Amino acid sequence: MDTVESLASAVGVALNVGPGRDWTRIEQSLGGLTLPADYKRVVDGFPPGEFKALVRVLQPGSDDYLGDWESRLDDLRMWREDGDGTYPYPLYPEEGGLLPWATTPMAGIFFWLTEGEDPERWPVVLADKGFEEWQLRRQSMSEFLLEIIADPPLGLAELAGGDLATSPLFKPFPPRARALSPEGREEQIRRAGADFPVLPDESEALLAVVIGDGAGAAPTDWAGIAARSGVEFPPDYRRFYDALGPGVFCDITIVGPEAQDGWNLWDLLQTGRDRLIPSVPYVRFRPDAGGVIPWGSDAG
């Protein structure tokens, strides 16, 4: 039993044995860079989800690995030049640069350090959301995940934002979340600025590309929610949520007012209120006057 099979057995997942991604096309988007075999097997074999409330493995597009991470890496290079954070390693596509493969709920990032010609020997690198704290671990992705679920290394609880000891070994995203990146649509959405025509009602056109006709959706009792909470949510959010539900869309965690733990809008609202900084009075959350209501969070 290899490490991917051991990981699946440990978390109780039956590996998918059906057709996987077209990795040749995906790797062409990286200039021919070969991705580690265990990563490809995890993406193909596991449902999208979260290991130990900490690791959310990135799901590539049908022919593009980085997607909007390309612009995020550009941001990291800019922040590095500005001295915003500490960057002890080069960044992809620089030689031997950091290439992201997962994120945390608290905006930490897991990278490979793409040093050497053998991707199976790329070490794992962890960075906190401020890019001040880094860890390098000389192990493969699947070896690292096995360690996470068995005996999490010190310092990871902060990245998870919770108690790793009581977290489930693996928690699949809600079933409807899979519809959030329908085949063929993720590229249109990712490159919206280049692909979408300028229409009189652009928001409706954008939404139509994302959700299609919404067939088979389970409508939410928005009138009841408004009556109970005093909040009438925007029409585009209601349509999006009814069609696709909670989940991860382009690395954004979409939450809802009646979703389960981990995807609940009111829980995220309370988290925001709990983290208010007195010295920043212009940041307000409902029910404060003029306060914001979160509809999602950045998973990266």
Secondary structure, 3 states (H helix, E strand, C coil): CCHHHHHHHHHCCCCCCCCCCCHHHHHHCCCCCCCCHHHHHHHHHCCCEEECCCEEECCCCCCCCCCCHHHHHHHHHHHHHHCCCCCCCCECCCCCCEEEEEECCCCCEEEEECCCCCHHHCCEEEECCCCCCEEEECCCHHHHHHHHHHCCCCCCHHHHCCCHHHCCCEEECCHHHHHHCCCCHHHHHHCHHHHCCCCCCHHHHHHHHHHCCCCCCCCCCHHHHHHHHCCCCCHHHHHHHHHHCCEEECCEEECECCCCCCCEHHHHHHHHHHCCCCCCCCCCECCCCCCECCCEEECC
